[in-house]
Amino acid sequence: MAKLTAQGYELLDSGQYVLEVVEAEAVDEYGPQLKLKLRVAEGEHEGFEFIDFPNRGVESGVKVGTKAWDVFEACLNQRLSPDEELDTEDLISKKFEAMVVPKKTGKGNRTEHGTIGPHRPKKAESKGELKVQKTEVDEDDEDDFKDLPF
């Protein structure tokens, strides 16, 4: 016999995260869904993984406007048309951004529908260069605001 230790669920704090798709497959156990294994790709919680089950809406594909549809558009970084053939393999290693919240049951995390979008990394400026915008002030143009009616 093996002795096991009971453990609770490790939860990610609610917030906006850059997520990378580690695994993706179509499942139908509780209706048509995608089963996505997601990893936080940047920031303090980098490396944290959780499973999300976005609704696909239809058994034979992905319905426009569903959470799964949003994931495909974000990962592929393009608008999709309703007749496109989609492959879960195309999601692997792709990144997207989404609001992540705890599930209502408290047993894990999920992405929030309506917050899913493409990952667009901010352009990093070189450390030695700070962009400072200088403005020229015309000394004759100074205003003491004495002519204002209040």
C-alpha positions in Angstrom: 0.0 0.0 0.0 1.1 3.6 -0.7 0.4 6.5 1.6 -0.8 9.6 -0.2 -1.1 13.2 1.0 -4.3 15.1 0.2 -3.7 18.4 -1.4 -5.9 21.4 -2.3 -6.0 23.3 -5.5 -3.3 25.8 -6.4 -4.9 28.8 -7.9 -3.6 31.7 -10.0 -4.6 35.2 -8.8 -7.2 36.9 -11.0 -5.6 39.1 -13.6 -4.5 39.6 -17.2 -1.9 37.1 -18.3 0.1 36.0 -21.4 -0.7 32.4 -21.9 0.9 29.7 -24.1 -1.0 26.7 -25.3 0.9 23.5 -24.3 -1.7 20.9 -25.4 -5.0 21.2 -27.3 -7.6 18.7 -28.2 -11.3 18.6 -29.1 -13.4 16.8 -26.4 -17.1 16.1 -26.1 -17.5 14.7 -22.6 -19.6 17.6 -21.3 -20.7 19.0 -24.7 -18.4 20.2 -27.5 -15.3 21.8 -26.0 -11.6 22.3 -26.4 -9.4 20.9 -23.7 -6.4 23.4 -23.4 -3.4 23.0 -21.2 -2.2 26.5 -20.7 1.0 27.9 -19.2 1.6 31.4 -18.0 4.3 32.6 -20.4 5.5 35.9 -18.7 5.6 37.7 -15.4 5.7 36.7 -11.8 3.7 33.5 -12.3 5.6 32.3 -15.4 5.4 28.5 -15.7 2.1 28.1 -13.8 -0.1 25.6 -15.7 -3.8 25.0 -15.7 -6.5 23.3 -17.9 -9.3 25.3 -19.5 -12.3 24.0 -21.4 -13.6 26.6 -23.9 -17.0 25.8 -25.4 -16.9 25.0 -29.2 -20.7 25.4 -29.6 -21.1 22.6 -32.2 -20.0 19.0 -32.2 -18.4 19.0 -35.7 -16.4 22.2 -35.4 -16.1 25.6 -33.7 -19.0 28.0 -33.8 -18.4 31.7 -34.5 -18.4 33.8 -31.3 -17.7 31.0 -28.8 -14.7 31.1 -26.4 -13.0 28.4 -28.5 -13.4 30.7 -31.6 -11.8 33.6 -29.7 -8.8 31.3 -28.7 -8.3 30.3 -32.4 -8.4 33.9 -33.6 -6.1 35.1 -30.8 -3.5 32.3 -31.3 -3.5 32.6 -35.1 -3.6 36.4 -34.8 -6.2 36.8 -37.6 -9.9 37.1 -38.2 -11.4 33.7 -39.2 -14.3 33.0 -41.5 -17.0 30.6 -40.7 -16.0 28.0 -43.3 -12.4 27.7 -42.3 -10.9 24.4 -41.3 -9.3 24.6 -37.9 -6.7 22.3 -36.4 -5.9 22.1 -32.7 -2.3 21.4 -33.6 -2.1 25.0 -34.9 -2.6 26.2 -31.3 0.4 24.4 -29.8 3.1 26.9 -28.6 1.0 29.9 -29.6 0.5 32.7 -27.1 -2.5 34.8 -26.4 -3.6 37.2 -23.7 -6.7 36.7 -21.4 -8.1 37.5 -18.1 -7.7 34.5 -15.8 -10.1 33.9 -12.9 -10.7 31.1 -10.4 -13.5 28.7 -11.4 -16.7 29.2 -9.5 -16.1 25.9 -7.7 -12.6 27.1 -6.6 -11.1 24.0 -8.1 -8.8 25.6 -10.6 -8.6 28.5 -13.0 -10.3 29.4 -16.3 -10.0 32.1 -19.0 -12.7 34.7 -19.1 -14.8 34.8 -22.3 -14.7 38.2 -23.9 -11.1 39.0 -22.7 -9.2 36.8 -25.1 -7.0 38.5 -27.6 -3.7 38.1 -29.5 -0.4 38.5 -27.7 1.3 41.6 -29.0 4.6 42.0 -27.1 5.6 45.6 -26.3 8.6 46.8 -28.2 11.5 46.9 -25.7 13.6 50.0 -25.8 17.3 49.5 -25.3 18.3 50.1 -21.7 20.7 53.0 -22.4 18.2 55.0 -24.4 15.3 56.7 -22.8 13.0 58.5 -25.2 12.3 62.0 -23.8 10.2 64.3 -25.8 11.3 67.9 -25.5 8.9 70.7 -26.0 9.9 74.2 -26.8 8.3 77.0 -24.8 7.9 80.4 -26.3 8.6 82.9 -23.4 6.2 85.4 -24.9 3.5 82.8 -24.8 3.3 82.5 -21.1 -0.1 83.0 -19.7 -1.0 84.1 -16.2 -4.7 83.4 -16.8 -5.7 86.9 -15.5 -8.1 87.3 -18.4 -10.3 84.3 -17.5 -13.9 85.2 -16.4 -13.9 83.2 -13.2 
